[in-house]
Amino acid sequence: MGAGAVVIVGAGPCGIGCARELVALGHENFTIVEARSTPGGLASSVVDPQGFTWDMGGHVVFSHYGEFDHLLDDVMHGDVERHERSSFVRIGDRWVPYPLQNNLHRLPDAVASEALVGLIDAQRSLATMTASDDLPVDFATWMESMFGEGICRHFMRPYNEKVWAHPAAEMSSGWIAERVSVVDWRHAVDSLVRRRDDLSWGPNNLFAFPSQGGTGEIYRRAAEPLAHHIVYDAPITGVDLEIRTVTTATGAVMSFDHLVWTGALDRLIELIADAPDAVRTAAAKLVHNSVTMVGVGYATPISDPGSWFYFPDPNVPFYRATNFAKYAAANVPGARTDLYSSWMTEIASSSWRPLEAEGLGDRVDAALRACGLVDDDAERVSTHVEHIPYGYPVPSVGRDAALRVIQPWLMAHDVLARGRFGAWKYELGNMDHAVKMGVDVARSLVSDSSEEAWSL
């Protein structure tokens, strides 16, 4: 047991995962420091004054890792709802099953033809490349090379501008993996000719959701046995790596042998007074967006069977809308889905794409009605807004080079920055990734084992 005193900053999925594993390994010398008054971090949930439950953006429960499965089983005891994904993209006045590029036959004929021709031309061009040719590095070029102009013009380009709030040409393509469906043109032709839907792509085609309390219920339950280790309402205001202490806004000073940081990586560097110029310069190159969650509750029963919906149209304020009452009846007052429904929407913003906050709730409500998700005569009884300053870490072109400067320097000072914004890797941004990173950190501290999820 050579870990010594461990300070974990953040009681979200990564921090909770780390703490639970430390306890399982018999190491109790740790403290979790949380800025808020409740656990969960970006995976927390709130109940508004009208009794509607809202998450901090779109979360569904699926897993790549047994460690996350174990946490879920251990704390939820089966109190989850199981769903098959039913997801669509709004193109004009059409609902096209997700992923759009796998279901071109649902598009208007002229758009489908343009999309298919572009897809074939793009992939034939790729086929002529030799092994010595460089594949596209930036995301904009990658999209054009993989999908062609039609799919990019109608969906990929406008949607990604909305969701990232960052120019695609300034993003890397190295994060793609399972995040974007790459369809072979032959499969696209076959699906179009046969008029056959392809609905099963992706790891979240089957998912779970807590029966009550929103996503945050997972971490509320997981945090309960750790309560004596957690200090709430204690934002970190300073980090001293020479004497190995963190200082909180309450004036408390905590010593550590190892610091596990699950908050924003750029913020950590700001808090370290003697961080080298090269590390500060690298941190300044990290890019993120913000997400504003606008939840709208209605005094009308659930009518749409879908799970969530994507909106590339720039005139629609949100990039995604989630049929939140469908995830769990308890997300509406009294679990009365025969009386209430709720829609959780997400709007991304940045300095490149500023948020138009004025009248946002009214514009979201109008857009939900205009696209037919909400009836014109439905009574709106709740509008709840949550602004999340750090929504997603953007996989910018310079991200990996910056991380190769920052992370080794931190690790040399016994600081492990993990989780969605600690690792600053969107491709490791799901809850299961975060829990797994936390578990791996605990194991590395106690038994010097290698981390499995995170790497540079």
Buried (B, 14 or more C-beta within 10 A) or exposed (E): EEBBBBBBBBBBBBBBBBBBBBBEBEBEEBBBBBBBEBBBBBBBBBBBEBBBBBBBBBBBBBBBBEBBBBBBEEBBEEBBBEBEBBBBBBBEEEBBBBBBBBBBBBBBEEBBBBBBBBBBBBBEEEEEEEEEEEEBEBBBBBBBBBBBBBBBBBBBBBBBBBBBBBBBEBBBBBBBEEEBBEBEBEEBBEBBEEEEEBBEBBEBBEBBBBBBBBBBBBBBBBBEEBEEBBBBEBEBEEBBBEEBBBBBEEEBEBEBBBBBBBBBBBBBBBBBEEBEEEBBEBBEBBBBBBBBBBBBBBBBBBEBEBBBBBBBBEEBBBBBBBBBBBBBBBBBBEBBBEBBBBBBBBBBBBEBBEBEEEEBBEBBBBBBBEBEBBEEEBEBBBBBBBBBEBBBBBBBBEBBEBBEBBBEBBEEBBBBBBBBBBBBBBBBBBBBBBBBBBBBBBBBBBEEEEBBBBEE
